[in-house]
Amino acid sequence: MKPEGRKQEIIDSAAILFKERGYSAVTMRDLARAMGIKAASLYNHIQSKQEILASIIIDLAEHFTTGMNEIVKSDLTIIKKLEKIIELHIDITLTNADGLASLNNDWMHLEEENLTYFEQMRHDYEENFRQIVRTGVNNGVLANNNIEIIVFSTLSTLRTLYLWYPKQRTIDPDILKKDMITVLLKGII
C-alpha cells in the first residue's frame, strides 16, 4: 500500500487536514480546496476519503509492525530492544507526525477489514512490547514495577510525541533520542 506521485500528495495533504480538524470534519471538497484543485480531480487518483485514511493508518501501522518484528527477532539485549523501540517511535514521528495524528485519533473510523487488520497489528505490537518488558522484569534487568504501568507510561509518551515535538524543533533529533531513552528507561532520579 505504498502510493506514489499525485496520490501521495493527496494523502499527505489529507493527513495535515485530518490532524488539524479530525477525519470526520474534513470533506473531499476541503481537501481539494487545500490542494488548489477541483474535488472531482481527486477521484482520478483515489476512490474515497476512506481509502486515504486507510492508506495513512495502515502504512504507518505496518511500518511500526515491521520495526517491532525485527527488534523482537533480534539477538539484542532487553535494554537494547527497548532503546530500538524508542528510536523507532521517534524516527516515525520525525518523518510523519501528521499521519500519526490519524493513527492515534482516527483509527476507529477505518472500515471492516482495515479496522480488524489495524486492531490486530496494534494488539500484536503492544503484546510484543509487553513481553519484552515482562522478560526484562523477570530477568532482573528492569525494576520490579508493575508491567502494565511500564507499558502504559512508555507507549503513551511515545504515541503522543507527534503532538509535542513539532513545537520543540530546536531539539536535535539525536539529542531527542538519547534523552528520551535515558528518561524512559532510567527515570529522572
C-alpha positions in Angstrom: 0.0 0.0 0.0 2.7 2.5 -1.0 1.1 5.3 -3.0 3.3 7.5 -5.2 3.2 10.8 -7.1 0.0 12.8 -7.1 -1.8 10.2 -4.9 0.9 10.6 -2.3 0.4 14.4 -2.4 -3.3 13.9 -1.8 -2.6 11.6 1.1 0.0 14.0 2.7 -2.4 16.9 2.4 -5.2 14.9 3.9 -3.0 13.9 6.8 -2.4 17.5 7.6 -6.1 18.3 7.5 -7.1 15.2 9.5 -4.5 16.3 12.1 -5.9 19.8 12.3 -9.6 19.0 12.2 -10.1 15.3 12.6 -11.1 12.8 9.9 -14.9 13.3 10.4 -14.7 17.1 9.9 -12.8 17.0 6.6 -14.6 16.7 3.3 -13.2 15.9 -0.1 -14.0 19.5 -1.0 -11.9 20.7 1.9 -9.1 18.6 0.7 -9.4 19.7 -2.9 -9.5 23.4 -1.8 -6.4 22.9 0.3 -4.6 21.4 -2.7 -5.9 24.1 -5.1 -7.7 21.6 -7.3 -11.3 20.6 -8.1 -12.8 17.9 -5.9 -13.6 15.8 -9.0 -9.9 15.7 -9.8 -9.1 13.9 -6.5 -11.1 10.9 -7.8 -8.7 10.4 -10.7 -6.2 9.3 -8.0 -8.2 7.9 -5.1 -11.6 6.3 -4.6 -12.7 7.8 -1.3 -11.7 9.6 1.9 -11.8 6.2 3.5 -9.1 5.0 1.1 -6.9 7.9 2.2 -7.5 7.2 5.9 -6.7 3.5 5.4 -3.5 4.3 3.5 -2.3 6.7 6.2 -3.0 4.4 9.1 -2.2 1.0 7.6 1.1 2.2 6.1 2.2 3.6 9.5 0.9 0.6 11.4 2.8 -1.8 9.1 5.9 0.3 9.5 5.7 0.0 13.3 4.9 -3.7 13.0 7.9 -4.4 10.7 10.2 -2.5 13.0 8.9 -4.3 16.1 9.1 -7.7 14.5 12.8 -7.0 13.6 13.5 -5.9 17.1 11.8 -9.0 18.6 13.6 -11.4 16.4 17.0 -9.8 17.0 19.6 -11.1 19.5 19.8 -7.7 21.2 19.6 -7.4 25.0 16.4 -6.3 26.6 17.7 -2.8 27.1 18.9 -2.5 23.5 15.5 -3.8 22.3 13.7 -1.1 24.4 16.1 1.5 23.1 15.4 0.4 19.5 11.6 0.6 20.1 12.0 4.2 21.4 14.1 5.1 18.4 11.5 3.5 16.1 8.8 5.7 17.5 11.0 8.8 17.3 12.1 8.1 13.7 8.5 7.6 12.6 7.4 10.7 14.4 10.1 12.8 12.7 9.1 11.6 9.3 5.3 11.5 9.6 3.9 13.5 12.6 0.8 14.4 10.6 0.0 10.7 9.8 0.4 9.8 13.4 -2.4 12.0 14.4 -4.7 9.8 12.2 -3.2 6.7 13.6 -3.8 7.7 17.1 -7.1 9.7 16.8 -8.9 8.5 13.7 -8.3 4.7 13.5 -11.8 3.9 14.8 -13.1 5.4 11.5 -11.5 2.6 9.5 -14.0 0.3 7.9 -14.3 -3.5 8.3 -11.2 -5.3 7.1 -8.8 -2.4 7.6 -10.2 -1.8 11.1 -9.7 -5.5 12.0 -6.3 -5.6 10.4 -5.2 -2.4 12.3 -6.6 -3.6 15.6 -4.7 -6.9 15.3 -1.4 -5.1 14.4 -1.8 -2.7 17.4 -2.6 -5.7 19.7 0.4 -7.6 18.5 2.7 -4.6 18.8 1.6 -4.0 22.4 1.9 -7.7 23.3 5.4 -7.8 21.8 6.3 -4.7 23.9 4.7 -6.2 27.0 6.7 -9.4 26.5 10.0 -7.6 26.2 9.2 -5.6 29.4 8.0 -8.8 31.2 11.2 -10.6 30.3 13.3 -7.7 31.5 11.4 -7.6 34.8 11.6 -11.4 35.3 15.3 -11.5 34.5 16.0 -8.6 36.9 17.2 -6.3 34.1 14.3 -3.9 34.7 13.0 -2.7 38.0 10.3 -4.9 39.5 7.5 -2.4 38.8 4.0 -3.2 37.5 4.4 -4.3 33.9 1.1 -2.6 32.8 2.2 0.7 34.2 5.6 0.5 32.4 3.8 -0.4 29.2 1.2 2.3 29.5 3.5 5.1 30.5 6.1 4.3 27.9 3.8 3.8 25.0 1.6 6.8 26.0 4.6 9.0 25.9 5.9 7.7 22.6 2.4 7.8 21.0 1.9 11.4 21.8 5.4 12.6 20.7 3.8 13.8 17.5 1.9 16.5 19.4 4.9 17.7 21.4 7.9 17.5 19.1 6.8 19.9 16.3 6.7 22.6 19.0 10.3 21.7 20.0 12.1 21.9 16.7 15.1 23.3 18.3 15.8 19.9 19.9 18.2 18.0 17.7 16.8 14.5 16.8 19.9 12.8 18.1 19.6 14.6 21.5 15.9 13.7 21.5 16.7 10.0 21.0 19.4 10.0 23.6 17.5 11.9 26.3 14.1 10.1 25.6 15.9 6.7 26.0 17.6 7.9 29.2 14.4 9.3 30.8 12.1 6.5 29.7 14.5 3.7 30.7 16.2 5.2 33.7 13.7 7.8 35.0 14.7 11.2 36.3 16.3 10.2 39.6 
